[in-house]
């Protein structure tokens, strides 16, 4: 394990990070440097015990980078548009900071909260691998549109398809095809995913994704959930973790390497 940098070097590094903080990734030679800078920023945010609702703030920060990078770096056509809701009935997993952000937007909305409780129960009865056949419609969907568009999960923000016809086959006919993502979309999503997971790990918080409906139900039932979770109370122990986070993967290896490189700088 690398030794922690001395205070002067850490402060200098934070100063050098500033041009990268919150800015779209360039997807070129500076991308790794930008990911490290923003991961460090997120980790320090999550570790700042004096910062209220710091988990929710971390989710907002990550979403802003994702949105800005997608807007600037996505190439090729995008078939997605308002009223296109076909992917809103597939399995969705989220980090817990994202859960808190969505829950804050929904809390107090009785009808929507009730739909989430129903969806959570249905989701608990279907294994992840069966969710592409036994679909559960997103409880946040209303009139063929996301009713909580601003705080929607990172994965939903990054599903930008080139072909409506292909999505219809995937989500209506269970064709088993892969979504034809617009160019650069998958890379951008991957960078932000490893960034927030590494930051969670560095802050000593669970760096994994949970099934959204069940996690959201717990957050809504516990108004103080964010505060308790940040104090290391495992409120979400009963919620299944996304299988992609429990098996070796390229993204997992990249996240581990990022953690290793950033930890000595905190």
ABEGO torsion letter per residue (X at the ends): XBBBBBAAAAAAAAAAAAAABGBBBAGBAAAAAAAAAAAAAAAAAAABAABBGAAAAAAAAAAAAAAAAAAAABBEBBABBBGBAAAAABBBBBBAAAAAAAAAAABGBAAAAAAAAAAAAAAAABBAAAAAABBBBBAABBGGBBABAAABBAAAAABBBABAAAAAAAAAAGAGBBBBBBBGAAAAAAAAAAAAAAAAAAAGBBABBBBAAAAAAAAAABAAAAAAAAAGBBAAAABBBBAAAABBBAAAAAAAAAAAAAAAAX
